[in-house]
């Protein structure tokens, strides 16, 4: 059986705002080289920066939402008793964004930006179908995720990542609409 997550709804405003501040202000130098290459493609400086912010925000939103929903469902699989209400601090996840600049078949530049996500997830009104102690379906359940997002730069294990925001609600969704099992 395979867990399928279909386009979970994530509130992108906090992430957009944080990434914009990151790229335009606090860590502008980290993104200089990739911005330069985007400008070289014919985009102006403003369009290159906007495209960079949009790409990072979109990918980080997708990674956070998919990762937190998946980890939450896997966490439930291991529970001996699943209650209608569930609150859990989930393990840290490390989404990353890879930018690859190509010239023909050659990679001219590859750069990776790492992020750190710590989260607290709350499930309410949870109703799950089981078969042989395995989750086979979700009838209902509201999921809220409160996230702390930090930028680690080029090092995943950065000992002092730059906190973009702390304990913000970025996911508020009905699990039965986004999670299925095949």
N, C-alpha and C positions, 0 to 999 in steps of 0.2 A: 504494500500500500504506500502510495506517495502523497505527501502533503503538498497541496497546491494553494498558493496565496495569490489572489487576483486583485491587483491594484489597490492595496490598502490606502485609505484616505489619510493623508498627513497634512497637518497645518504647516505650510511652507513659510509663513510670514517670519517666524522667529529665525528659521534657518537662512532665509534670504537676507534678512537684516544682519545676522551674524557674519555670513560669508561676505557680504558687501563691505562691512567694516574691516574684516580681515584682509581682503584684497586691496581695498582703497586706502587703508590707514595703518593699522598696527603691524602687519606683516607684508607690506607692499613690496619690499625687496625680495621676499621669497618667491613672488609671482612675476618678478620683472622679466626673467628669461622666457617664460612661456607666453607672457603678454607680447614681448618683442616678436616672437615667431607668429603669433596670431595677427599682429599688425602687418607683418610681411606678406600675409596672404591677401592683403588688399583692404582689410578692415582698417578703419581709422582707430586712433587710440581709445576713444570713448566706446566705439562698437566692440573692439577687442576686449576691453575690460568688462563690458556688459555681457558679452558672450561667455567669457571665462566665469563670471559670477553665476550666470544661469546654469552652465554645465555643472559646476561644482554643487550648487544648491540642489539641482534635480537629482544628481547621482547620490548625494549624501542623504536626501530625503528618502529616496528609494531604498538605499542600504539600511537606513535606520528602521523604516517601517517594516520592510521584509524581515530583517534580522530579529526585531523585537517580537513580531507576531510568531515567527517560526520558533524562537527560543522559548516563548511562553507556552506554545502548544507542546513542545517536547518536554518541558518541565512538568506539564500536567500529566503526560504519559507516565511519568515516574511516580506520581502521587498514589498512595494507597486509598485515600479517601478524597474525592473531589467535592468541594462544597459549592453552593450557589454564589458565594462570595470568595474571592481569592485576592490576596495582595502579596507581592513578592518583589524583592530586589533581585534583578537578573544579573548574570555575569557580565562583565565588561565586554563590549564588542569594539573592534577596531576597523571601521570602514576606511577604504583608501580610494584615492582617485589617481589613475595613471594617465598622464598625457604623453603621447608619442608623436613626435614630429618626423614625418617621412619625406624623403626625396626619392621618388620612384619606389624601388623595392627596399631601399636602405633606410634604417632608422637613424636620423640625424641627432635626435635628442629624446631621451626617455626620462621623465621625472615623475616621482610619486609623492603625493601629499597624504599624510596619515591623520586620522581623527580618532578620538577616543570617546566612547559613549557609555555612560553609566546610567542606569534607569531603574525606576520603580514602576511596576505595572499593577493595575487594579482591574479585576474582572468582577462584574456584577451581573446578576440574573443569568447565571451560567447553566445551560442544559446541554448535556453531551450524550451521544449514543456510543455504547461500548459493544464489542464483540470479542470474547476471549481476552478480557483485560486490555484491549487495545481500543483507542479512540477510533471510531469509524465515521463520526459525523458530529457536527455542532448544530444544535437546534436554535440556541439563542445565547446571547452573552454580549455585554458591552465591555469594551476594553479601552482603558485610558492608560497612556504611558507618559510619565514625567521624566524628562531627560536632562542630563548634564552633558553638554557637548564641548569638547576641547580639541584644539588644533595641536598636533604633535610635530608638525613640520615634516621633514624628510625621514625622521626616525620614529618608527612605531613605538619603541620603548622609551621615548623622551621622558626623563624623570620629572620634568616640570612643564607639562603642556600648558598652552595658553587657553584659558577657559573662555569660551564664546558666550555661553549662557548656562545658568544653573537651575535645575529643577523646574523646567518649563514644560507645560503640557503640550505635546506635539502630536499625540495620537488620541483620537476619540472616535471609535468605530464600532459597528455591529459585526461581531465575528462571523455570524452565519452568512453575511453578504460577501465576505472576502476569503473565507477559508473553506476548502473542500478537500476530500480525500478520494484518490483514484486507486 
